[in-house]
Amino acid sequence: MPYPPPRLVFWETTAGCNLHCIHCRRITIADQLTPQDLTTQESFHLIDQIAAVGRPILVLSGGEPLFRPDIFDIARYATDAGLIVALASNGTLIDDSVAARIKESGIKRVSISFDGSNASTHDAFRGLPGSFDAAVRGVQALRAIDVPVQINTTIARHNEAQLEGILQLAKDLDAVALHLFLLVPVGCGVEIAEDQMISAREYERVLNWLYDTEQAEPQLQLKATCAPHYFRVMRQRRAEERRQGVRRELPASHDRQVHGHPHGQMHAATKGCLAGTGVCFVSHRGEVFPCGYLPVEAGSVREQEFGDIWQNSRLFQELRDPDLLEGKCGACQFKTVCGGCRARAYGMTGNYLAEEPFCAYQPETRQVVV
């Protein structure tokens, strides 16, 4: 039986970017387009290959994808191929005219990154004074023409006390979703991990805050990314509520799928770590990785068909087998819904099947690893 197609494909359309964020997963930063980027024709071919596998959401990311002069042609080609297209941007290059071109190209949602609830925090992390205000203007330009906007925030020590402020910012900007990313120590993140990584106990606090906020803010789609243990926290909290006689309806953001509705598809909750199982990442050079934070290559679309890599890569096959997980992840009763962050395990140990290093939970029975 063939493995189901990916639900999301993240494509790093270019390594070029106008910011120098200290938490960027990239090890090298380019402030211009690079000759290794897939050409326009190679980009169209990649889209054809993805569409031949299924109809996943295609997230055009970077770098800064708006650096590419052909990005709107690429978005339109992908839209016409039947893919749901999203754009991941830092927002600083979006004005009224760019927003209009984004909408015309068929892009269904734009995610804008904010790394703090105010300009001083965000600009310090982004490495460019004025980037916060520019991103706010970008969001406003998109919302003025009814393009849905998602706010992405990487949670680390510099902003973990600003959760309520970040939530309010998302509401003030009329965002449809707020996604919290938990810092993964790879790429540039390795250099700041010791200073910025929050502890396993603090992770628990953030994830419990997210659970409580999700109940209180049903109109806003909230999601924890690179924090698969949220699915364990969610089940633990619901079990405790049932014991206490508390009845809750499942938040709309946790619908399995809203068929025919792109916003529902973009937010459908399935399980924890999706690296190589529900998502994959294509680099600007055409390399295919399980996700953007796990730098172990499964293949290259310049050498193989995307569908062949997705179906037959040994790396992906290993990530799809929860029985191969090691340490406490392998012994955990939540391993099929959580799985631990494979990128964080690799970043800390060099082994993508090792136990999640930033999880405070101790399984009921611990497997002895010889």
Order of alpha helices (4+ residues) and beta strands (2+ residues): beta-alpha-beta-alpha-beta-alpha-beta-alpha-alpha-beta-alpha-beta-alpha-alpha-beta-alpha-alpha-beta-beta-beta-alpha-alpha-alpha-alpha
